[in-house]
Amino acid sequence: MDLHELSGGCHCGNIRFKLTLTGTLAQRHPRACDCDFCRKHGASYISDPQGTLRIDVADESLLQKYKQGSGIADFLICKACGVLVGVSYQEEGRVYATVNSKAIDAGPQFAQETPVSPKLLATSKKLERWQENWFHDVVLKVNRSVAD
């Protein structure tokens, strides 16, 4: 099985991530959400339920968790530089997450983006899709504020 280790994060470096994707990158289609929030950020998401994701936040005070739409998931945004890094959702002690493919360093060559419309899905269908498609092996490490 092909494994691809990639890294990325926000512009200022406060939020960094490392991920492992399985399979061929050229066959992965980032999902371009058509909700107003994601469109305005130009976000498209990549994830792999068989892969791994580690998100490190250097300064908790600069992490903005924004809920929109159904209010279930947390959009992870850097308050310092404004980059939307990814989205996480927690259920029964497990963290599921996806990252903004445009926040990956060195711009890997993925397949063409695929439009998706989660706003048209019922909450139960969103959760089902996230659990099916997002990273299951997620570590989210948040360091206390530098000022603390």
N, C-alpha and C positions, 0 to 999 in steps of 0.2 A: 504494500500500500504506500502510495506517495504521501509524504508529510511535508508541509510547508510551514516554516516558522517565520512569522512576520511580527513587526512591531509598529507602533504608532502612538499618537496622542494629540493633545492640543498644541497650539502654536507656541505657548510659553513654557511648556513642559511640566506644568503642575499635574496634569492627568496623563499618565503613560499606560500603555497596554502591550502585552505580548500575547500572541495567539498562535495556535497550531490548527491548520486546515488539512483535511484529508482529501485525496483525489487530485484532480488537475485544476489549476487555477483558471486556465482558459475556458473551462466548462462551468465555472461558477458565475451565476448571474446576480449581481447586487440587486436588492429589492428597493426600488424607488417608491417610497410611500407618497401617495397623492394628497395627504392631509395638508391643510394650510401651513401648519408648523414645520413639517419636514420639507415641504416645497420651498418655504422661505429660507430654510437653512441649506438647501441644495443637497440634502442627505439621501444617501442610498446605503442600505445595510447589508452586511455580510455576516454569516454565522455558519456553524457546523455542529450539529448535535453530537458528532463523534470526535470533535476537536476539543481544544482547551482554550481558556481565556483567563488571563490575569490582568486586573486593572489596579494600578497603584496611584493613589492620590497623595501628593506630597503635603499639601496644606488643606485640611478639611474646610477652613473658612472660605476657600476659593472654589469649592465645589457647589454648584447649583443643581439641585434635584428638582426638576420641573415636571409636574403632572398636567397632562392635557387630555382632551378627548374623553375616554372612559375613566381616566384618573387612576388606572391600575398600575401602570408602568412609570418608572422614573427616567426621564431624559437626563443624561449626565452632561452637564455643560460647565465649562470653565468660566468662572466669574471674571478672571483677569483678562483673558484674550477672546472670550466669546465663542469658542469652538464647541460644537455639539459632537461629543466623542462617541456616545452610544446610548443604549437604552437597557435598563435592567428591570426585572420583575421577580418577586420572591413569592414562593408558595410552599408551605409545609417544610420550611427550613432549607429549601433548595433555591439557589439563585440561578435564574435563566438570564441570558443577556445576548445582545447583538452589538456590533460596532459599526460606526459610520465608515464605509469603505474609503471615503475621501480623507479620513484621518490616518490612514495607514501610510507609513513612511515609504518612500521610493515608488509609490504608485504602481503596485503590481498590475499585471495585465489580466484583468478579469474579462469575462464575456460581457456583452451588452446588458445594460440595466433592464430589469423587468418591472413594469409598473404594478403596484399593488394598491388595494383600497381597503385597508382595515376599518375605516370609518363606516363601511357598509356592513360590517360583520357584527353580529350580536356578541356581547361580552364573552359568553361561553365559547364561541367559535374563535375569538381572538386568542383566548387562553390556550385552546387546543392547538392552534397554529403556532403560537410561540413555543409551546412545549415540544412540538414536533420539529421546529426549524432552528431554534436558537441554541446557543452553546448551553450545555448542561453542566459541564465541568468548569465552574466559574469561581474565581477567588477575587474578591473585591477588598483591597487593603486600603484603608483610609487612615492617614496619620493625623494626629491632633493638630490643631492650628499652631502655627509657628509662634504666635503671640502668647499662647497658653503656658 
